[in-house]
Amino acid sequence: MGENVIIPVYSKEGFKLLSDIWLKQEWNQLHWQSFSWFGFQIWQFPEDLLRLQEVIATLAPDVIVETGVNRGGSAIFFASLCRLLGKGRVVSIDIQIPAEVRKAIEQSPFSDLITLIEGDSASPEVVSQVSGKIGKDEKVFVFLDSDHSKDHVLRELNAYSDLVSPGSYIVATDGVMQSLTDTPYGRKEWLEDNPAAAARQFAGSHPEFKIERPAALFGDQYIVEGMTYWPDAWLYRMPLAEGN
Ligand SMILES: C[S@@+](CC[C@H](N)C(=O)[O-])C[C@H]1O[C@@H](n2cnc3c(N)ncnc32)[C@H](O)[C@@H]1O
């Protein structure tokens, strides 16, 4: 029999425990499908979006490459930040872009900032199309949110990591799958087969990258690790002097 442990609710440990349980519940109840950005459905955990905004606002990339358009929310999210920054554009890839999603993006106030590419994000044809849209010396940020199998994410990491500028990131989203295996909608194989596992494997053989969650601009000491869909997701490309 295991020992009973009392964890005070109002402690950091209590916060972590409740957060872990809440995150599983939130995911399983599909609460994350209830959000939108500028009228476009966005499949993200809101806390992650606020953190992502901090990074984009700080980094001010010239080009944001994202895989996984779905209903267009993340493309519009990135493009709206580019508009506010007065800088940057978005290249968004999906294996299938429904006509109504394409039309809605084209009719949005951000259409001039978004290039849509249809095809398998890890295919050489698509990667070469994306590369052709990036100028020499442009600052590039890459966000991977398509097929979340470990194999596919590894293929994407290998295909897109060269495009990432030193000092910028490639983000392999949704490693939270590794913690959802015991939930009603979760799958046992996700323990190994998930984007975080791909990111860890990739970092192990690419010393120019390290897994490092960007520090919050304020109150980083209050962050509870794990309150995210993106554990071990942020692959930071070190500036030349550090590792490249
Ligand atoms: C999780 S959704 C993307 C959510 C979107 N980024 C957002 O924030 O709202 C995943 C998308 O990846 C696309 N997808 C799946 N496999 C793909 C592949 N091999 N290449 C490109 N896109 C793929 C799916 O069609 C789906 O639209």
The ligand as a Tripos MOL2 file, in Angstrom:
@<TRIPOS>MOLECULE
LIG
   27    29     1     0     0
SMALL
NO_CHARGES

@<TRIPOS>ATOM
      1 C1         -3.9890   20.8180  -34.5960 C.3       1 LIG1
      2 S1         -4.5460   21.2810  -36.1870 S.3       1 LIG1
      3 C2         -3.7770   22.8730  -36.3780 C.3       1 LIG1
      4 C3         -4.3690   23.9010  -35.4820 C.3       1 LIG1
      5 C4         -4.0000   25.3140  -35.8210 C.3       1 LIG1
      6 N1         -2.5610   25.5210  -35.8370 N.3       1 LIG1
      7 C5         -4.6100   26.2440  -34.8090 C.2       1 LIG1
      8 O1         -3.8920   26.7700  -33.9430 O.co2     1 LIG1
      9 O2         -5.8220   26.4480  -34.8670 O.co2     1 LIG1
     10 C6         -3.6080   20.2160  -37.2020 C.3       1 LIG1
     11 C7         -3.6880   20.4660  -38.7030 C.3       1 LIG1
     12 O3         -2.5960   19.7590  -39.3010 O.3       1 LIG1
     13 C8         -2.9710   19.3070  -40.5600 C.3       1 LIG1
     14 N2         -2.0890   18.2080  -40.9690 N.ar      1 LIG1
     15 C9         -2.1190   16.9100  -40.5870 C.ar      1 LIG1
     16 N3         -1.1490   16.2210  -41.1750 N.ar      1 LIG1
     17 C10        -0.4470   17.1040  -41.9400 C.ar      1 LIG1
     18 C11         0.6800   17.0040  -42.7910 C.ar      1 LIG1
     19 N4          1.2960   15.8480  -42.9860 N.pl3     1 LIG1
     20 N5          1.1250   18.1240  -43.4120 N.ar      1 LIG1
     21 C12         0.5140   19.3070  -43.2260 C.ar      1 LIG1
     22 N6         -0.5690   19.4630  -42.4350 N.ar      1 LIG1
     23 C13        -1.0480   18.3810  -41.8000 C.ar      1 LIG1
     24 C14        -4.4380   18.9080  -40.3950 C.3       1 LIG1
     25 O4         -5.0790   18.9460  -41.6620 O.3       1 LIG1
     26 C15        -4.9490   19.9480  -39.3930 C.3       1 LIG1
     27 O5         -5.5900   21.0160  -40.0760 O.3       1 LIG1
@<TRIPOS>BOND
     1     1     2 1
     2     2     3 1
     3     2    10 1
     4     3     4 1
     5     4     5 1
     6     5     6 1
     7     5     7 1
     8     7     8 2
     9     7     9 1
    10    10    11 1
    11    11    12 1
    12    11    26 1
    13    12    13 1
    14    13    14 1
    15    13    24 1
    16    14    15 ar
    17    14    23 ar
    18    15    16 ar
    19    16    17 ar
    20    17    18 ar
    21    17    23 ar
    22    18    19 1
    23    18    20 ar
    24    20    21 ar
    25    21    22 ar
    26    22    23 ar
    27    24    25 1
    28    24    26 1
    29    26    27 1
@<TRIPOS>SUBSTRUCTURE
     1 LIG1         1 GROUP 0 **** ****
